Amino acid sequence: MSASPKLRSPLDRARQVLLFELGGMVLITPPFAWASGVPVRDSLVLLAIIAVIASVWNAVYNTSFDWIEGRLTGRTADRRPFLLRIAHALGFESSLVLMTLPLVMHSTGMGWLDALLADIAVAIAYASYAFVFNLGYDRVFPIAAQPADAR
């Protein structure tokens, strides 16, 4: 186990979050508007607010998850195994649903069950997207190896 796991730099993490959220908005807004019946503009505003919430949560969640994983296993996030990647994405999205459900209810006028189903549908879409995005991001931007004397 590593006492001090190598994490992404704040600049790298900001790039990751920004690219993730921009891609998610482009991919998720049109089907959300179509499926929910909420106009595209209103859907875009709602999903943009959720994206801001998700961005902050993304940075906190991913940094914490990476730190804990590094402490327990000694590996960096870009070496995360397949099943842990699935658990990582599902944990993020399910916790985000709990935070955003009241906002979806208020913004769309949906009852709690319809809003929950809509929020879960968005979470499933984002979880799938998160899995693919983070796998790709880790391949394109691997975490630089730590020099032996810096450990």
Secondary structure, 3 states (H helix, E strand, C coil): CCCCCCCCCHHHHHHHHHHHHHHHHHHHHHHHHHHHCCCHHHHHHHHHHHHHHHHHHHHHHHHHHHHHHHHHHCCCHHHCCHHHHHHHHHHHHHHHHHHHHHHHHHHHCCCHHHHHHHHHHHHHHHHHHHHHHHHHHHHHCCCCCCCHHHC
